[in-house]
Amino acid sequence: MPSFINYIKIDFYKFYHSKIIKVHFIIPVLAMIPFLVYYSVSPWNELDKVISYIQIISMSFPLIISIILNMVYEQEECGGFQYFLTTPNKKYLPHFSKLISIIILGLISTFIAILSFGIMFYIMGNESIKISFYYKETLIVFSSNILLYMIQYLVVFSFGKGASIGIGIIGSLISALMLTGLGDGIWQVIPWAYSMRLSSYFIMYKENILIQNSEIIQGIFIMIIFIAITFISQLIFSNHWEGKRENY
């Protein structure tokens, strides 16, 4: 465990001396400000404003995650991937520490994007929705995207930056489509649908709109299975990765 913590410390040190940490603070702020300015004059009711904002954040996540993982890949590529290749044993440690470090930054960024938005929105006089709602939505949106971080990590280190960006763009489009009738009955097996669907269902629950709990439970259960499968894949991948290609 101490060695793993040291790996995480190294990752944050490297992120600090790059644009990666800055991006995690700048992007949510740049996303939040235009909405708050528009909502200050918009005739929409409070609930519609919040729903639209959270749905757009959820839809943007797949592409943003791909961009972040591309930045991580480029940073390691500049160093010839020595951070991974010089590990004498337990090759999975630097890979998992890198992934977990990015996920931690993603959690902070999500709090800024949603909770900070909620606090500012509340201060602006929109008091019908409590701050606790935004806190819970932050956790829902973030936890629903953990699987995407894992998938994108495997994609970018297996197939390169182009494939990762392509999947990020397609993933954002799929996320938007999964909110429509096209997602009914199939969203539970689409990783890019979890954030959009689960965050929307939570809003419906808070508004006492009838929803099918069995559908939500099924989706969460399948998501957990996917995370477990991807975790095992990450472990196998980490122990066989030899640079820009895998040696299975």
N, C-alpha and C positions, 0 to 999 in steps of 0.2 A: 504493500500500500504506500509506504513512503516514496518509493521510486515512481509510482504512478502520479502522486501529488507533485513530485518534482517535474514530471513531464508536463503537467498542466501549468505549472509556474513558468516553464520555458515557453509554452505556447502563448500565454498571455504576454510575456515579455516580447516575443516576436510580433504579436498582434499590435502591441503598444507602439512599436517602431515601424508600423505600416499604416495603411489607411483603413484596415479592417475594423478596428474599434471605433474610429471616427464615423465610418459609414453606418454602424449600428445605432449611433446617436443622431446622425444628421438625417437619415432617410425617414424615420418616424416623425421627426419634428417638421420636416418639409411636407410630409403627407398630412399632418394634423393642421397646420396653420391655414392652408387654403380652405379647408372644410369649415373651420371655426369662423373664418371671415365670411364665407358664403352663408353659413347658417345664421349669422347675426342679422341678416336681412331677408333670408328665405321665408316664404309663407308656410312652408311645410310644418306639420306638427312635430313635437319633440321625438316621438317614437319613430316616425318615418325617417327623421334625420339620423338617429342612432342606428337604425337598421341598415340604411344605405351605407353609412360609414363603415360599420363592421363587415358588411358583405364585401365592400371594395377592398378592405384590408385583407380579408380571407382570400379573395380572388388574386391579390397581388403576391401572396406569400410564395407560391411555387416558383415564380420568376425571380423574386428577390433571393430566395434560398439558393437558386442556381447561380446567381451572380456572386453571392458571398462565397460559395464553395469554389467557384472559378478563381476568385481572388486568393483563396487559400492554396489552391493548386499552383497558381502562378508563383506564389511566394516560395513554395517548396521546389518548384521546377527551376527557379533561379539558383537555388543551392544544390542542384543536381540530385535532389531527393536524398541527400546524405543523412538528414534527420531520421529517416526511416531505415535506410540501407545499412547504416553503421551500428544499428542495435544488435548486440551479440546474441541475445536470446529474448524470448518473449516479444516477438516482433509486433504483436497486436497492441502492446502498450502505447507506443507513439501514435498509432492510428486511432485508437479509442480515446486517448487524451485529446487529440486534435478535434475529433468529432464532438466530444463532451464540452470542450472549451467553446466551440462554435454554438452549440446548443444553449450554453449558459448565456452567451452574448445575445442569442435569439430571444431568450426569456426576458432579458433586460429591455431589449428593443421593443418587444411586444407590450411590456408594461408602459413604456413611453408612448407607444402608438395608441393604446386603448385606454389605459387607466388615466394617463395624463390628459388625454382628450376628454374623458368623462369628468375629471376634476374641473378643467377649464370650462367645459360646457355647463356644468353645474353652477360655477361662479358667474357665468353669463346670465343666470336667472332661470335656467331650465332645471327645475327642481323636482319634476314628477318622477324622474328615474334616480334612484339612490346610487351613491358612489360604490356601494358593495356590489351592485350589478356589474359595473365595469371591471371590478376586480375578478369576479367569477368568469366573465367573458374573456378576460385576458388569459386565465388559466385554461379555459376550454380551447381557445384558438391556438395557444401555444402547444398544448399537449396533443392536439389534433394534427400538428405539423411535425412532430418529432420523427414520424416515419418518413416524411419527405426529406428531412435532413439526412437520414441514413441512406435512403435510396440515391439521393444526389451525390453523396460522398462516394458510394460505390461506382456510380456512373462516371463521374469526372476523373477518378483515378483509374478506371478501367478503360474508358473510351475517349477521354479527353474533353476539352472545353466546349467544342462545338456540339457534341452530343448532349452535354449537360444543359447548355443554353436552350437547345432545341426542345428538350424535355420540359424545361422550365416554362417556355412559352406555351407549349401544348398543354402543360399541366394547368396553367392559369385559365386557358380557354375551357378545358374540361371542367374546372372548378365552377366557372360561370354557368356552364350548361347543366351541371348537376343540380343547380337550384331550380331549374325548370322541370316540367313534367318528364323530360328525358331521363332525369335522375331517379324517378320513382321506381322503387323495386330493385335498382341495381347500385345505388350509391354506396351500399354497405361494402362492396368489393372494389371500390374505386378509391385508392389512397388520396387522390387530389380532391375528393368530395367531402372528406371528413370535417375539415375546418368550416367550410361553408354550411353544410347541413347541420352539424351539431351546434354551432353558434346561433343559427337561425331557429333551431328547435328550442334552445334555451330561452330565446326572446318570446317564442310562442307560449312556452310554459309559464313565463312570468306574467304574460297577458291573459292567462287562463284559457288559451285556445286549445281545443281538443287535439291531442297528438297520440300516436301509437307508441306506447312505451316499449313494446316488444321489438319494434323496428329499430329504435335507438339502442336498446340493449344488444341486439344482434350486431349492429354496426360497430359498437364499442368492442364487443367480443372478437369480431373478425379483425379489427384494427390491432388488437393486442396480439393476436396470432401472427399477423403480418410483421409486427415489430419483433416478435421472437424469432421468426424465420430470417428476417433481415439481420438480426443480431448474430445469429449463427453464421450467416453468409459473410458478414463482416469479419468474424473471427477466422474463418477459413481463408478469406481473401487476404487478410493482414499477414498471415503466416506464409503465404506463397507469393506475395507481391514482390517483383524484382525491378521496379522502376516504371517505365512507361508501358510495360506489358506484364501479364501474369504468366507464371510458370507452373501450371497445374500438372 
